[in-house]
Amino acid sequence: ASALKQFSTTVTSPLRICEAKPGSTWSERSRPPSRAAEILGGANTPYEKGVFKLEVHIPERYPFEPPQIRFLTPIYHPNIDAAGRICLDVLKLPPKGSWRPSLNIATLLTSVQQLMAEPNPDDPLMADISSEFKYNKPVFLKNARQWTEQHARQKAGEEGPPGSLPEVGSSEGPSTTQKRKAGQLSGGGKRLCPDV
């Protein structure tokens, strides 16, 4: 409980979103154990100029247990499924993962942003997207850019100040049609990454 209390006071001031460095913003409206965050798509990636919303769930045993992080914004990526779950070793406990209590939320968000820039097709959640990434990269890049344009780009007049994220669990998020489309494009949601 004291670790969660310490975490709450540590992250109440928002982290800035900046294009030069990995960035994220915490929503002031959401409260522990769940928070909302945003990640900017990295330069020279198909996710460039996209703003991706995530949900960060802090378990009661944090920092001895890793937070659960999932994308709320649909993303076309071999290591992120249609429900937004992420296949990343630092989000799992050993022996299958590499979570350590010394890691913090900002480090995890930076790791997620790094995964966006450098997908791991050998440990996929989405088998069809992974295959596309490995064997037909131009098509993967085109699809990922289209999804970023459709789901993660802020339109003129839509931009809010950093921290103006929807409440975690609010009705805002991918529609049923978007989820269905993600499942269709991914071959029915084949999952290969264990423990997600």
C-alpha positions in Angstrom: 0.0 0.0 0.0 2.8 2.4 0.8 4.4 1.7 -2.6 1.1 2.6 -4.3 0.9 5.8 -2.2 4.5 6.7 -3.1 3.7 6.0 -6.8 0.6 8.2 -6.6 2.6 11.2 -5.4 5.4 10.5 -7.8 3.2 10.6 -11.0 0.7 13.3 -10.1 2.6 15.9 -12.0 2.2 15.0 -15.7 5.2 13.9 -17.8 5.5 16.0 -20.9 4.9 14.9 -24.5 7.8 15.9 -26.6 8.9 14.9 -30.1 12.6 14.8 -29.4 12.4 12.3 -26.6 9.9 9.5 -25.7 7.0 11.1 -24.0 3.9 10.4 -22.1 1.2 12.3 -20.2 -0.8 11.1 -17.2 -4.4 11.9 -16.9 -5.3 13.9 -13.8 -8.9 12.6 -14.0 -8.0 8.9 -13.6 -6.9 7.7 -10.2 -4.9 4.7 -9.1 -5.1 1.7 -9.5 -5.8 2.6 -13.2 -4.4 5.6 -15.1 -4.4 6.7 -18.7 -1.3 7.6 -20.6 -0.4 8.8 -24.1 2.6 7.7 -26.2 3.7 9.6 -29.3 4.6 7.5 -32.3 8.4 7.7 -33.0 9.9 9.5 -35.9 10.6 7.5 -39.0 8.1 4.8 -38.0 4.7 4.1 -39.5 3.3 5.4 -36.2 4.9 8.9 -36.6 2.6 11.8 -35.5 0.2 9.4 -33.9 -1.0 9.9 -30.3 -1.7 6.5 -28.8 -3.8 6.3 -25.6 -3.0 3.5 -23.1 -4.5 2.2 -19.9 -2.0 1.5 -17.0 -3.4 -0.7 -14.3 -1.3 -0.6 -11.1 -1.6 -3.9 -9.1 -1.9 -3.8 -5.4 1.5 -5.5 -5.1 3.3 -2.9 -7.2 6.3 -2.6 -7.5 6.7 -6.3 -6.8 4.3 -7.1 -9.6 4.4 -5.3 -13.0 1.6 -2.9 -14.1 -0.7 -4.1 -16.8 -0.6 -1.8 -19.8 -2.8 -2.0 -22.8 -3.5 0.2 -25.8 -6.9 1.9 -25.9 -6.1 3.3 -29.4 -6.2 0.6 -32.1 -2.7 -0.1 -33.5 -1.5 -2.3 -36.3 1.5 -4.1 -34.7 2.6 -7.8 -34.5 3.1 -7.6 -30.7 -0.1 -5.8 -29.8 -3.5 -7.6 -30.3 -7.0 -6.2 -31.1 -7.8 -5.9 -27.4 -4.7 -3.7 -26.9 -2.7 -6.3 -25.0 1.1 -6.0 -25.4 3.6 -8.8 -25.6 6.7 -7.3 -24.0 9.1 -9.1 -21.6 9.3 -6.2 -19.1 5.5 -6.5 -18.5 5.9 -10.1 -17.2 7.3 -11.6 -14.0 10.3 -13.9 -14.2 11.1 -16.6 -15.3 9.1 -15.8 -18.5 9.6 -12.1 -18.2 12.1 -9.5 -17.0 10.1 -7.3 -14.7 12.1 -5.9 -11.8 10.8 -3.8 -8.9 13.4 -1.2 -9.8 11.6 -0.4 -13.1 9.1 2.4 -13.1 6.1 3.4 -15.2 8.1 5.9 -17.3 10.6 3.2 -18.2 7.8 0.8 -19.2 6.2 3.4 -21.4 9.6 4.1 -23.0 9.9 0.3 -23.6 6.5 0.2 -25.2 7.4 3.1 -27.4 10.7 1.3 -28.4 8.6 -1.9 -29.2 6.5 0.3 -31.5 9.7 1.4 -33.3 11.2 -2.1 -33.4 8.6 -4.9 -33.5 9.6 -8.4 -32.4 8.1 -10.7 -35.1 9.5 -13.8 -33.4 7.3 -13.3 -30.3 4.0 -12.1 -31.8 0.5 -11.8 -30.6 -0.8 -11.3 -34.1 0.5 -14.1 -36.3 -0.7 -12.6 -39.6 0.7 -9.1 -38.9 4.0 -10.7 -37.8 4.2 -12.7 -41.1 3.4 -9.6 -43.0 6.2 -7.7 -41.1 8.7 -10.5 -41.9 7.9 -11.3 -45.5 6.1 -8.3 -46.9 7.3 -5.2 -45.1 6.0 -2.6 -47.6 2.4 -3.9 -47.0 2.9 -3.9 -43.3 4.2 -0.3 -43.3 1.3 0.8 -45.5 -1.3 -0.9 -43.2 0.4 0.5 -40.0 0.4 4.0 -41.5 -3.3 3.7 -42.5 -4.3 2.6 -39.0 -2.2 5.4 -37.4 -3.9 7.9 -39.7 -7.4 6.5 -39.0 -7.1 5.9 -35.3 -4.2 7.9 -33.7 -4.0 11.2 -35.5 -5.6 14.2 -33.8 -7.8 16.1 -36.2 -7.8 20.0 -36.3 -10.0 21.2 -33.4 -9.7 17.8 -31.6 -6.4 18.5 -29.9 -6.7 18.9 -26.2 -4.1 19.9 -23.7 -1.8 17.2 -22.4 -3.6 15.3 -19.7 -7.0 15.6 -21.4 -7.4 11.9 -21.8 -10.7 10.0 -21.4 -11.4 8.3 -18.1 -10.1 4.8 -18.1 -13.1 2.5 -18.7 -15.1 5.3 -20.3 -17.2 4.7 -23.3 -14.5 6.4 -25.5 -12.3 3.9 -27.2 -12.3 1.5 -30.2 -15.8 0.7 -31.4 -17.0 -2.9 -31.9 -16.6 -2.4 -35.6 -12.9 -1.4 -35.2 -12.3 -4.4 -32.9 -14.0 -6.7 -35.4 -11.9 -5.2 -38.2 -8.7 -5.7 -36.2 -9.7 -9.4 -35.6 -10.4 -9.8 -39.4 -7.1 -8.3 -40.4 -5.2 -10.4 -37.9 -6.5 -13.7 -39.0 -9.2 -14.0 -36.3 -7.0 -12.8 -33.5 -4.4 -15.6 -33.5 -2.3 -15.2 -30.3 1.2 -16.7 -30.0 2.7 -14.8 -27.1 2.0 -16.8 -23.9 0.8 -15.2 -20.6 -0.8 -12.0 -22.1 
